[in-house]
Amino acid sequence: MNFNLKKIPDRSQKPRKSGMTMVMDKGLSYREAEDFLSIAGAYTDIIKLGFGTSAVTPNLDKKLSLYREAKIPFYFGGTLFEAFVVRDQIDDYIKVIEKYQLEYVEVSDGSLTMPHEEKCKIISRLSNHATVLSEVGSKDAEKIIPPYQWIELMKKELDAGAWKVIAEAREGGNVGIYRGTGEVRSGLVQEILTQIPEEKILWEAPKKAQQVWFIKLIGCNVNLGNIAPNEVIPLETLRLGLRGDTFSHFLD
């Protein structure tokens, strides 16, 4: 921090296991990535090249080298993984992991139907090649998963070798753990937390109101994801009580 202020919550330091900010890169240019890192790199823990953007991003190696130099790990979106799986190309996806030296990989089934046993087997297999983040939840707003099933799926995926589980919300923040309006399904979240340790969950929370809700529930060191590059600094101020929405929360 640039200023000495009392009663600022104790933020975890990099490399973090909790309090992580996952940023979604939906197609930043090399220069945009440079600018983003210059201002927000210190507050970014991991970068996701969203959905299938890595497949069509020009000069991909060059941009990934920039993230490596900044010592910020990255991974490709789960939709890209699913695009390989639905075409029966899991071996080719492993080649992608090796080619781009990915330290992290996302395993998801939000856009396709996959037996959960098969998903867990893939998690176990890919964990031999990279650190796995597995995503739970559907991108289909009509598919409502009851709380007990969220818990069961998360437990099994962690047992299969996932480092953390991602609670699905899409980049719009209007499915999965949220209602179509963007409102948090609070009962669902609190029930999940009775069985799954909060440090093992990365909550997708692209909207400010969602970020505020989780910070007030869990604290400044909650894991939050799908954060837009230009929202990283604003999120950090929310975590520290330096924005109106959380201004009084950490003063008592």
N, C-alpha and C positions, 0 to 999 in steps of 0.2 A: 504493500500500500504506500501511497505517496504521502499520507498524512497520519499522524498519531491520534487515534480515536479510542476511547475506552468503550468497553462493553461491545466489542466486535466479536462475533462467534468464532470459535477456533476451527478454521478450515484445515482439512487434511492437505498434505503436501504431495507433490508428484514424487515418484509414481504412486498414484492413488489406487486403493482397493475399494474405497467408498468415497462418495462426493465427486464421482466422475461426471464429466460433461462430454457427451458424444455428439459430435458435429456432423451434420449431413451436408456433404458436398454433392450438389445436384448438377454440376457441370461448370465449376469455376475454371476460368482460364488460368494459365500459368501466372500471369501478372496479378490476377485477382487472388490467387492462392498466396502469392508473396505478400500482398498487402494484408490479407487476412492473418497470416502468421505473424506479421510485424506488430499487430495490435492485440491479437487474441490468442496467439500460440501458447502463452504462459498459462492460460486458463482452459486449454483444450487438451483432453486426455486421449481421445481416440477419434478418428475420422472415418466415416462411412461414405463411400462413393455410392450414392443412393441407387436403388433398384438396379436397372441394367445400364446405367450411364457409363460404367467402365468399359463396356463393349464398344462404345462409339466415341469415346473421348479422344480427340487428337493428341498426339505427343504424351500419351499416358505415362510412359516410363519417365519422362522428364519431370512431370508433376509429382509422381510417386517419389522420385529422388529428392525433391524439395521437402516432402514430408519426412523422409528418412533423415535428412540433414537437420531438421528441426527436432528429431527424436520423438516424433508423434506417430504412434502406430496407426495403421489404417486397414480397412477391409472392404470387400465388395458387397453390395447389397444382397439381401436374401433372395430377391426376385431373380437375380442372375443365377444363383445357385439352383433355384427351382426350374429355371429355363433349361439348365443342363439335365436335371433329374427327369423332367417330363419327357425329355428326348432320349432317355436311357444313356446319358453321357457322363456318368459320375467319374469314370476314369479320366475323361478329358478335363473335368473340373479339377481333379487332383493335379493334372499337368499345369493348369492355370495357377494353382496355389504355388507350385514349385517354380514356374517361370517368373512370377512376380514376387517371389520370396515373401509371401504373405505370412505374417506372424499371427494374424487372427482370421477367422472365417465365420460367416453366419450361416446357420442351418435353420431354414424356416419352411413352413407349409401353408402360408397364408393365401396363396393363389391357386393351390392345387390340392387334390385329395390324396393323402398318403397314409397308409396304415402306420399307427404310432410306433409299433414295434420296428418297422423299417426305418423310420426317422431316427429312433434311438440307435439302431445299428450303424447308420450313417454318421451320427454324432461320435460314436465310439471309434469308427474308422478314421474320420477326419481329425480326431484329436491326436492321432499319431503324426499328423502333418502340421497342425497349427492349433492355437488356442481357440476353442469353439465358444461362440455365443449362440445360443439357440433361442429362437423366437417362438413364443406361444401366443395363439390368438389368430383369428381370421380377418382377412381384409374385406370379407363380405359382411356388410352391416346387418344383413338379415340372419346371420348365423350367431346366435347367442349361446355362449358356453357358460354353464352354471359354475359357481365358485368352486364346488368340490372337484370339478373336472379340471379347472385351471390349476388347482393345487396338485392334483394327481399327475398331470402332464409335466408340470414344473419339476416335481420331485423325481420323476422317472428320467427326465432329460439331464438333470444335475447328476443323478446316479450313473447315467450313460457316459458322462465325461465332460458335460458343458461346464465352462468356467463360471458363466453367469447366464441367467435367462432374461430375455427381453420381453417386456409386456407390450404387445402389439397396439399400435394406434394409427399407423400410416403417417405420412408426412402432413396430413390434414388434421390429425388429432380428433377424428370423429368416428372411430370404430374401436373394437376391442375393449379396452378398459374405460372407454368413453362412450357416452350416448351420441347420437347423431348431431346434437347441438354443441358438442364439445365438453359437456358437463361430465365430471368424473363419476364413474360408477362407484361411489364411495364405499358402499357395503361390500362390493366385490374386492376392492383393494384392501380393506381392513381385514376381511376374512383370509385373503391370501397371506397377509402378514402374520397371522396366527400360526402358520405352518412353515413359511419360507423365510429365512433370514433376510432382512432388508438389504444387506450388503451383497446378496446374491442376485438381486433383481435390478435391471436397468429399465426404468420407466420411460417409455417414449412420451415426451411432453413438449410438443412444438409450440403450444400457445402459452402466453404469459400467465393467464389465469390458472392453467394446469400446473405450471412450474410453482406458482405461489402456493397452491393447494398442497403439493407434495412437500415443499419446504416447511410449511407450517405443521404438517402431520409428522414428518420424519426428522426434519432438521436441515441445517445448511449442507450437510454431507450426504444428501440423498443422491443416488445415481440417476441422472436425467439424460435422455437421448433425443435424437431428431431435432437438434437445435440448429437453427439457421446460422451461418457464419456471422452475420451482422447482429445476432442476438446473444452472442457469447458474453460480451462485456455487460450488457443489461442483465443477463442471468446472474453474473457474478455479483452485481450490486444487490439483487434480490437475496442471494445467499448470505450477504453480509449485513442486511438491514439498511442498505443505503439507497433504497427506493421506496416510495410511499407505500406500496403494497405490503412490505414486511418491515416498515420503519420502526414500529413499536414492538415487534414480535420478540426481538432479542434484548430488549432493554431491561426486562425484569430479571 
